[in-house]
Amino acid sequence: MGVVYEAYDRGPRYPVLYLLHGAGDLSTSWVDVGRANFVLDNVIASGKAKPMIVVMPFGHAVTRRDPGARTRNTELVAKDLLDGIIPAVEKAYRVAPGSANRAIAGLSMGGGQALWTGLNNTDKFAYVAGFSSAVPEAADVPNAAENAKRLKMLWIAIGKDDFLLDRNTKFEAWLKSENIAHKYQVTDGAHTWRVWRRYLAELTPLLFR
């Protein structure tokens, strides 16, 4: 561990991927079930992706019994991320500053949180992605068309057997109507970790280029 730590300590500053989990999951789920550590190790070791720091925050700020839980939860998670987590990460670790060195992505609930937070804060994130997302309403991202001009990438993917496919298809149609540049793909698969591991492996080589 000493050798690894010394290399990190002397090395460059790294970009950061903020990776959000789904409803009912924990901050550890992307590692425990999603195997994000193995996915990232493999794509980085193969030279496909740039070395990066991955931060996996907890995505439940309110209980589901809370009135307007989904909207309030998304707003509070975003506030915690922007006001607390990002400053703490950038103070404690060798992090490269600026939006070009920040990405936000997530699955299901976390995908909706990533899209909402990213599209409303393109001064903070240049890369935004959602996997099988509980997509936000267009009214919740009122300045998306103007804000999205700052993005380097908006990436959305969902399985053809996913129960959220219709919502994602409508969201993509809205992106087109607003002339928001994006990549949208419908793949094999349903609302499962097998699909999300694959998306993570496909997304990370595209980041920080």
Secondary structure by P-SEA (a helix, b strand, c coil): caaaaaaaaaccbbbbbbbbbcccccccccccccaaaaaaaaaaaaccccbbbbbbcccccccccccaaaaaaaaaaaaaaaccaaaaaaaccccccccccbbbbbcaaaaaaaaaaaaaccccccccccccccccccccccccccccccccbbbbbbbccccaaaaaaaaaaaaaaacbbbbbbbbcccccaaaaaaaaaaccccccc
